[in-house]
Amino acid sequence: MKTDAAMIRKIFLDYQDIKEVHVRKAYPDRIIITVFQRKPLGLVKAGQEKMCIDEEGVLFPETGSERLPVIKGEASLTAGLKLLMETGKRKEFIVRELSCANPYEVVATIEDKTGRVIMCNFGKEAFRKKAEALAALIENNDKKFYVDLRFIPYVVVRNGGGD
């Protein structure tokens, strides 16, 4: 059986949602193809349509398989994608929307386990520490509506009800 492994690989990589392809011949009569799909981190508007974006900043068609945060702006997009990678596995909260319009900060709208919506300013770095601080804060305070995490270890919180 005559096959061109490079051509098979190229055909698969023509699909935007395919990240990597390994093609291996298993003699005498088999071909083993391993395909790695891109994992969407969020949705961005590209022209008139929404596209998925992965950790490398590659755009590909929306899969519709899961609820993804909407990303607005691109001035701090690289930092925003890092934040989404860091917070994606958290159980205490999920990111619903991300503003990357300001080059000096990433602002996220998050939802906690109870459905409360909180606006969080994460700055541009140290996202793991900030996500841990936010998770601890969520466990201890149920009235907050804005959290500023830019100055970790100091956290600024605005509570609801005029507090």
C-alpha positions, 0 to 999 in steps of 0.5 A: 500500500502506497501512502504519503504521510505528509499529504495525509497530515496536510489534509488534516491540518487544513481544518482550522480546529486541528492543532496537531496531526501525527501520521505513522505507518504500521507495516505492512498494511496500516496507517495510524493517525493521531489527531489533536484538536484545538481547545477553545478558551473563549469566543471573539468577534471576527468580522460578523461572526463569533470564532473560538480562540485557543491558547496560541491565539488561533481563531477557528470556527465555533464548536458550540459544544460548551459555554465559553467566555466572550472576549472583548478587545485585544490590547491585553489579549495575550494576558487574557488568554493566560488568565483563561488557561489559569482559571479554566479548571476552577470549581469556585467560579467560571469566567463569563466575559473578559475585557481585554480592551485596556493594555494594562489590565484584564477585567473578567465578569465571573459567576460563582457557584451560587450564580452571583456575578462579580466583576474582577480586575486581574491586572496582567500577571500572577493569575494563579495567585489572584485566582486563589485569592478570589476563590478564598474571597468567594467562600468568605463574602457573599455581598461583593460585586467588584473585586480588584486583584491587581495589587496582590496580596492586597485585595480591594472589594466593593460590597453591594448595598452601599457598603 
